[in-house]
Amino acid sequence: IIMAHAKPTQDHQDFFIPFRNYVKNELQNSYPIMYLHGDGHKFIYTPHFFNQSNVLRIQHEGGVRDPVLKILADPSKQNGSVYNAFQYDRQL
């Protein structure tokens, strides 16, 4: 799980282009990765982030309007799939 504030925009390509290339070329989508961030101030769930099968992006509302976002990462359920490795509960 990579936690950050910045949403992926042109202003942050110095990070996101090498990150995408690393996941694709070095890791070869072998490991599930969640990119968890705020910055957009609304909830977004994006599977296949960066057109990579094992990258999931969650943008959390943040602030005090929404309850705490619960994330469960279970490496024993990875099986090479981001859907098995991560679960979330918005508590709404």
C-alpha positions in Angstrom: 0.0 0.0 0.0 1.4 3.4 -1.0 -0.2 6.2 0.8 0.1 9.8 -0.4 -1.8 13.0 -0.8 -1.2 13.8 -4.4 -3.7 12.6 -7.1 -2.1 11.7 -10.3 -2.0 14.7 -12.5 0.5 16.2 -15.1 2.1 18.1 -12.2 3.2 14.8 -10.6 4.4 12.9 -13.7 8.0 12.8 -12.3 6.7 10.2 -9.8 3.9 8.5 -11.7 5.6 7.7 -15.0 8.5 5.9 -13.3 6.1 4.2 -10.8 4.0 2.8 -13.7 7.0 1.7 -15.6 8.4 0.0 -12.5 5.2 -1.9 -11.8 4.9 -3.0 -15.5 8.5 -3.7 -16.4 10.2 -4.7 -13.1 7.4 -6.2 -11.0 5.6 -7.4 -14.1 2.3 -7.0 -12.3 3.3 -9.9 -9.9 2.3 -8.0 -6.7 -0.9 -6.3 -5.8 -0.4 -2.6 -5.2 -2.9 -0.1 -3.7 -2.3 3.6 -4.2 -4.3 5.3 -1.5 -4.5 9.1 -1.5 -6.7 12.1 -0.7 -6.4 15.4 -2.6 -9.6 15.0 -4.7 -12.0 15.3 -1.8 -14.4 12.6 -3.1 -14.3 8.8 -3.0 -13.0 7.1 -6.2 -12.2 3.4 -6.7 -10.1 2.7 -9.8 -9.1 -0.9 -10.6 -6.5 -1.4 -13.3 -5.0 1.9 -12.4 -2.4 3.0 -15.0 -3.8 0.2 -17.2 -1.9 -2.3 -14.9 -3.9 -5.3 -13.8 -2.6 -5.4 -10.2 -2.7 -1.7 -9.3 -5.8 -0.4 -7.5 -6.3 3.3 -6.7 -8.5 4.5 -3.9 -9.0 8.2 -3.4 -10.5 8.9 0.0 -12.8 11.7 0.9 -10.7 12.8 3.8 -11.5 15.6 6.2 -14.2 15.2 8.8 -17.2 14.5 6.6 -16.7 10.8 6.1 -15.9 8.1 8.6 -12.4 6.5 8.8 -11.7 4.3 5.8 -10.8 0.8 6.9 -8.4 -1.2 4.7 -7.6 -4.9 5.1 -4.5 -6.1 3.4 -4.3 -9.9 3.5 -1.1 -11.3 1.8 -2.3 -14.8 2.3 -5.1 -14.1 -0.2 -3.0 -12.4 -2.8 -3.0 -15.1 -5.5 -1.6 -12.5 -7.8 -4.8 -10.4 -7.7 -5.4 -7.0 -6.3 -9.1 -7.9 -5.7 -8.1 -10.7 -3.3 -5.3 -8.8 -1.5 -7.2 -5.7 -0.5 -10.6 -5.1 1.0 -12.1 -1.7 2.2 -14.9 -0.5 4.3 -16.1 3.1 4.0 -18.4 2.7 7.1 -21.2 4.7 5.6 
